[in-house]
Amino acid sequence: MEALRIYTEKPYQLQGEVIISGAKNAVLPALAASLLTAEEVHLTNIPLVKDVQTMLTLLAELGAEYNLKKKSIAIRTKKILSEQAPYQLVRAMRASILVLGPLLARRGRAVVALPGGCAIGTRPVDLHITGLQRLGADIKIEHGYIVAEARRLKGAEFEFEKKTVTGTENLVMAAALARGETVLKNCALEPEVSSLCELLVKMGARIDGIGEETLRIRGVEELGPASHRIIPDRIEAGTFLVAAALTGGDLVLREVEPAHLQALVDRLTFSGARIEKAGRRSLRIIGSQEIKPQDVTTAPYPGFPTDMQAQFMVLMTQASGTSIITETIFDRRFAHANELIRLGASIEIQGDKAIVRGRTPLSGAEVVATDLRASACLVLAGLVATGQTTINDIEHLDRGYEKIEEKLKTLGVKIDRLKNNNNHRMGAKHE
Ligand code: UD1
């Protein structure tokens, strides 16, 4: 098991520039969308993270051939060779569920393992299933697999009971090749959903209402080749913004989309940081010596992202007073709180709320990461915890952050990757 160790002899003040990678949550649906056509899809600004590798392994099993060079990929599935997403891959990455819609739409059959339990709540996929059924699919659950069949999907109206990001993406992809018009209501507004729709339009899909809650998709007979640039990762960018706010640093983030970061920027500004545009695709943040406490509630986009909740909690441990963080998207997404407490934080969990009492000095210890964003939160904590902080099981971190330790090193952080740190208790296997 690999670990990261951060050495904090004196307080860091992060300084410098960091280039933000392409969004993990945008590249995964874009890669899945390549299954919808026999032609080549070309994507640029690919983040080289573990989840991309897992998706490529899955797509290769389904018949895709690809050429990944630096940060660009040309991917093509001339013929679908298998319609099965095996449990091992779905277990390693829930987003594997994104092949369900495309396989069903192009091949007429998809067999995808049910994702099962995970470290951040139950996370069902019932809305993916009911939505596809509404488009005419016949779906059964057999031996832990979703078995979906449809000779050709038929356009229909469907309203999501709850906003779901990958659920919206699966339905849009399926509807793109369905016969007739589909109207999807209460769609997720996340920029990654819009980015997928834009790629689909380039491939020949007919979609109206991109960026809105109601999407109208007029199905076409087939889709064709396209080129698309992956949008910047707003969660990676957000993690670095918090790192600067936490350490009173002065950072410039390059290759970001400031509009996608508004909810977080508002909260950080309220906490005392100064954030300004430094060019069209750059932001500068200057942290303040005093961090103000505040209450934050996660919500679907454009609200405060659940994927930034853990990182924001670290910041609040250093604020001068009490904050209440409410998690409304996923239940049990507070595993990181226990690890922060081990570093010296004062946090009390009451149902969906974390009451964080600041400011508490943190001191380094061995901690274990239980999911992707919890790992990022612990890395941030290591920046302000005195002495050594060792974050174990960083395979979670590698799923979604590209070269995080290299990026932190350029900002002045002393951080090492330990190849075989087995000296710790076991963490949860997957999120
Ligand atoms: C995506 C993101 C993930 C982020 C999450 C919420 C990707 C690959 N992952 O995950 O990083 O944390 O959005 O912003 O884009 N739900 C149901 N039934 C369903 C589907 C979802 O009840 O069929 C519920 C979930 O349990 C959760 C809420 O809807 O409470 C939102 O989940 P959803 O948006 O689907 O999350 P993901 O798409 O899995």
Boltz pocket constraint, residues with backbone or C-beta under 6 A from the ligand:
constraints:
  - pocket:
      binder: B
      contacts: [[A, 24], [A, 25], [A, 28], [A, 94], [A, 95], [A, 122], [A, 123], [A, 124], [A, 125], [A, 126], [A, 127], [A, 128], [A, 129], [A, 162], [A, 163], [A, 164], [A, 165], [A, 166], [A, 167], [A, 188], [A, 192], [A, 306], [A, 307], [A, 328], [A, 329], [A, 330], [A, 331]]
      max_distance: 6.0
